[in-house]
Amino acid sequence: MSFKLPKLSYSYKDFEPYIDQKTMKIHYLKHHAGYTNNLNQVINGTDMENLSIKKILRRANIKNPIIRNNSGGFYNHNLFWEILIPHSKSIPPSKYLNEVFKKKFKTFDLFKEKFTTVAMNCFGSGWAWLCVKEKELTICSTENQDNPLMLGIGYEEGIPILGLDVWEHAYYLQYQNRRIDYIYSFWNIINWKKVEENYNCSIVE
């Protein structure tokens, strides 16, 4: 199996003014492409060569940090691109999804507040996640390119349905050290329909 960059359903400029075109292009063609190429190289000829990305991640507690970092980088960015949508096409969460948020967080705004806090408090490079664990929503963060699918590495485990990249490469050209402004912008370009689809798939896994 050779992993490939996903084909984006939008252009690099479609997220302005929330994420600038240059950042999107570098993020996709340099960072995500790098993780993809490195992953293919490091698993070539190993017993992971024909595994799905999720099966590789489930074994990412192995001692090889190259596999751990690049498998995470490949999967994490795939999810990130999927849950983005140009603001001109965005719609609020459905009534059904709102009820899911209310069940766990009381209100959608309280969910946003908690997720924003977790993303802001992720020290250094990493990700903030909305996951499903035992059919309930949970929010957590991971360092570097780790994610909650990885087993036995000390994080809260779960199935990611939304993820925010808080590595500096995701926002520094536009926002410099103002991570909070990047996080606030993120709320304007989330594809809630895709998040709902991810949620529905996760509760039947």
Disulfide bonds with the S-S distance in Angstrom:
none
